[in-house]
Amino acid sequence: MQQDIEEKAQKGDLQAQAELGRYFLDQESYPQAKFWLEKAAMQNDASSQYLLGNMYVNGLDGEPNYTLAREWIQKAAEQRNVDAMVDLSSFYQDGTGGCEISPEKEKYWLEQAAILGDEEAQLELGLIFQAEENMESAKKWFEEAFTAYQSDRAAYFLGRLYLENAEEKATKELAYDWLKKAVDLGNANALGFLAKLQATEMWRDIEDTQGF
């Protein structure tokens, strides 16, 4: 079976090259993995480009090379590989891999991944918008993550967002509801935050609204 795949790979078959690359990567045979992933990556296989980039990030066949890592990961991201989009945003956040720090490009690649449904990108994008005080966009991406994944972190972030902008009892009620959902989903931060909240004046309004 593997011999057949190797024969196809030697003849330039893209699928066989990519499969061999992944196989050797799983086996921690890094020189062979790099050889075949590079062959497939040169034929524009996005998954192989991403895996090859990660090999360079982690120095799995030699010293880490962040410039080559970023170049391969960017090629994969440009082919709509979601994991590559998220990783590429980190390069622009840190200014590594031969690129300058760029909040705009960081946000752009996170948004591309978020649109394709990546939970981590949706949450990170929500936090960025919240820091920019763009609460509607922050809420949108937290809600997307919660709807798609029942994300306890999304519920926690939504609870905090509503609470930080709670001027009316109805908003405080929403904040409590989201924090309670986060607790029910096992979020320890939400549990601790609710415990602290109970010692504040704001809790009185929430108690009145919830009928405690």
C-alpha positions in Angstrom: 0.0 0.0 0.0 2.7 2.5 1.1 4.9 1.4 -1.8 2.1 2.2 -4.3 1.7 5.7 -2.7 5.5 6.2 -2.9 5.5 5.2 -6.6 2.8 7.7 -7.3 4.5 10.4 -5.3 7.8 9.8 -7.2 5.8 10.4 -10.4 4.5 13.7 -9.2 1.1 12.7 -7.9 0.0 15.6 -5.6 -2.3 13.6 -3.4 0.3 10.9 -2.9 3.0 13.5 -2.0 0.7 15.2 0.5 -0.3 11.9 2.0 3.3 10.7 2.4 4.3 14.0 4.0 1.5 13.7 6.6 2.4 10.1 7.2 6.1 10.8 7.9 5.1 13.9 10.0 2.9 11.6 12.2 5.8 9.2 12.4 8.1 12.0 13.5 10.4 11.2 10.5 11.0 14.9 9.8 13.4 14.8 6.9 11.1 12.6 4.9 8.1 14.6 6.0 9.7 17.9 4.9 10.8 16.4 1.6 7.3 15.3 0.6 5.4 18.2 2.1 7.6 20.6 0.2 6.9 18.6 -3.1 3.2 18.9 -2.5 3.5 22.5 -1.3 5.3 23.5 -4.5 2.2 22.1 -6.3 0.0 24.6 -4.3 -1.5 22.1 -1.9 -2.7 24.4 0.9 -2.7 21.8 3.7 0.9 20.8 2.9 2.0 24.5 2.7 0.5 25.0 6.2 2.1 21.9 7.7 5.5 22.8 6.1 5.2 26.3 7.6 4.6 24.8 11.0 7.6 22.6 10.6 9.7 25.7 10.1 8.1 27.4 13.1 8.9 24.5 15.4 12.3 23.7 13.9 11.3 20.1 13.3 14.1 19.5 10.7 16.8 22.0 11.7 16.6 25.4 13.3 13.4 27.4 13.3 13.1 29.6 10.3 10.2 32.1 10.9 10.6 33.8 7.6 10.1 30.6 5.6 7.4 29.6 8.0 5.5 32.8 7.4 5.9 32.6 3.6 4.5 29.1 3.5 1.7 29.8 5.9 0.8 32.9 4.0 0.5 30.9 0.8 -1.8 28.5 2.6 -3.9 31.4 4.0 -4.3 32.9 0.6 -5.8 29.6 -0.4 -8.4 29.9 2.4 -6.7 27.5 4.8 -8.4 28.5 8.1 -5.6 27.4 10.4 -3.1 29.3 8.3 -5.2 32.4 8.4 -5.2 32.3 12.2 -1.4 31.7 12.4 -0.7 34.4 9.8 -2.6 36.9 12.0 -0.2 36.1 14.8 2.8 36.9 12.6 1.4 40.4 12.0 0.5 40.7 15.7 4.1 40.0 16.7 6.0 41.4 13.7 7.9 38.1 13.1 8.7 36.1 10.0 10.0 39.1 8.1 6.8 41.2 8.4 6.1 44.4 10.4 3.6 44.6 13.2 0.2 45.4 11.5 -3.0 45.5 13.5 -4.9 46.0 10.3 -3.5 42.8 8.7 -3.8 40.9 11.9 -7.5 41.8 12.1 -8.0 41.1 8.4 -6.7 37.5 8.6 -8.6 36.9 11.8 -11.8 38.1 10.1 -11.2 35.9 7.1 -10.9 32.9 9.4 -13.9 34.0 11.5 -16.1 34.3 8.4 -15.2 30.7 7.6 -16.3 29.7 11.1 -13.1 29.3 13.1 -14.0 29.6 16.8 -10.7 30.9 18.0 -10.7 33.6 15.3 -14.2 34.6 16.2 -13.3 35.0 19.9 -10.1 36.8 19.3 -11.8 39.1 16.8 -14.5 39.9 19.3 -11.9 40.8 21.9 -10.1 43.1 19.5 -13.3 44.9 18.6 -14.2 45.2 22.3 -10.8 46.8 23.0 -11.6 49.2 20.2 -14.9 49.9 21.9 -16.8 48.6 18.9 -19.3 46.8 21.0 -21.7 45.8 18.2 -19.0 44.0 16.3 -17.6 42.4 19.4 -21.0 41.1 20.3 -21.6 39.8 16.8 -18.5 37.6 16.9 -19.0 36.4 20.4 -22.5 35.4 19.5 -21.3 33.7 16.3 -18.9 31.6 18.4 -21.6 30.7 21.0 -24.2 29.8 18.4 -21.8 27.6 16.4 -19.9 26.0 19.3 -21.8 26.6 22.5 -18.6 28.2 23.5 -18.3 28.8 27.3 -15.7 31.5 26.6 -18.0 33.3 24.2 -20.8 33.3 26.9 -18.3 34.6 29.5 -17.1 37.4 27.2 -20.7 38.4 26.3 -21.5 38.5 30.0 -18.5 40.7 30.7 -19.3 42.9 27.7 -22.9 43.5 28.8 -21.9 44.1 32.4 -19.3 46.7 31.4 -22.0 48.6 29.5 -24.8 48.0 32.0 -26.6 51.3 32.6 -30.1 49.7 32.7 -31.5 46.8 34.6 -32.3 45.0 31.3 -28.7 45.0 30.3 -27.6 43.8 33.7 -30.1 40.9 33.3 -28.5 40.0 29.9 -25.1 40.1 31.6 -26.2 37.7 34.3 -27.9 35.4 31.8 -24.7 35.1 29.7 -22.5 34.6 32.8 -24.8 32.0 34.1 -24.7 30.2 30.7 -20.9 30.3 30.9 -21.0 28.8 34.4 -23.4 26.1 33.3 -20.9 25.2 30.5 -18.1 24.9 33.0 -16.3 28.2 32.6 -14.3 28.7 35.9 -13.7 32.4 35.1 -17.4 33.1 35.0 -18.0 31.2 38.2 -15.3 33.3 40.0 -16.6 36.5 38.4 -20.1 35.9 39.6 -18.9 35.2 43.1 -17.1 38.6 43.1 -20.1 40.3 41.5 -22.4 39.2 44.4 -20.3 41.5 46.7 -21.0 44.6 44.7 -23.9 47.1 44.5 -24.7 46.1 41.0 -25.8 42.7 42.3 -28.8 44.4 43.9 -30.2 45.4 40.6 -29.6 41.9 39.2 -31.2 40.4 42.2 -34.3 42.6 41.7 -34.4 41.8 38.0 -34.0 38.0 38.6 -36.4 38.0 41.5 -33.9 36.5 44.0 
